[in-house]
Amino acid sequence: MPVINIDDNIKQLTNKIEQMTQELFRMQGVMQTFQGFKSGGLENIELPNNPKLGVGGTSEIEELESTQEKPQ
């Protein structure tokens, strides 16, 4: 016959509620940030396709390496 420990279940549920509360606070903060953007007049935010790539599709590291290999 399966046994359920009441104290363990209470602790697990309390932890899950705490985690969900923290996630809710995080989401509220993100929403407030975007509301601030909107009240500041922003309608869109353009992001690069790959933030790690610099101008021309090369990474900053590649640019530094090529400069170091071929100093001008």
C-alpha positions in Angstrom: 0.0 0.0 0.0 1.5 3.4 -1.0 2.3 5.9 1.7 2.2 9.6 1.4 4.1 11.7 3.8 2.1 14.8 4.7 5.0 16.9 5.9 7.0 16.2 2.7 4.0 17.2 0.5 3.5 20.4 2.4 7.2 21.3 2.0 7.2 20.4 -1.7 4.0 22.5 -2.3 5.5 25.4 -0.3 8.6 25.3 -2.4 6.7 25.2 -5.7 4.5 28.2 -4.6 7.7 30.1 -3.7 9.2 29.4 -7.0 6.1 30.4 -8.9 5.9 33.6 -6.8 9.5 34.5 -7.8 8.7 33.8 -11.4 5.6 36.0 -11.2 7.7 38.9 -9.7 10.2 38.5 -12.5 7.5 38.6 -15.1 6.0 41.7 -13.5 9.4 43.4 -13.7 9.7 42.6 -17.3 6.2 43.9 -18.0 7.0 47.1 -16.2 10.2 47.5 -18.3 8.2 47.1 -21.5 5.5 49.5 -20.3 8.3 52.0 -19.6 9.6 51.6 -23.1 6.1 52.2 -24.4 5.5 55.3 -22.3 8.9 56.6 -23.5 7.6 56.4 -27.1 9.2 53.1 -28.2 7.1 50.9 -30.5 9.8 48.4 -31.7 13.2 47.2 -30.7 15.4 46.0 -33.5 17.8 43.2 -32.5 20.7 41.8 -34.6 20.2 38.3 -36.0 23.1 37.0 -33.9 24.2 39.4 -31.1 27.6 37.7 -30.9 28.4 38.8 -34.5 29.7 42.3 -35.1 29.3 44.4 -38.2 29.7 42.5 -41.4 29.0 39.1 -39.8 32.4 38.6 -38.1 32.8 38.3 -34.4 34.8 40.7 -32.3 37.3 38.0 -31.6 37.8 37.3 -35.3 38.3 41.0 -35.9 40.9 41.2 -33.1 42.7 38.1 -34.3 42.9 39.4 -37.9 44.2 42.7 -36.6 46.9 41.1 -34.5 48.0 38.8 -37.3 48.3 41.6 -39.8 49.2 44.8 -38.0 48.9 47.9 -40.1 
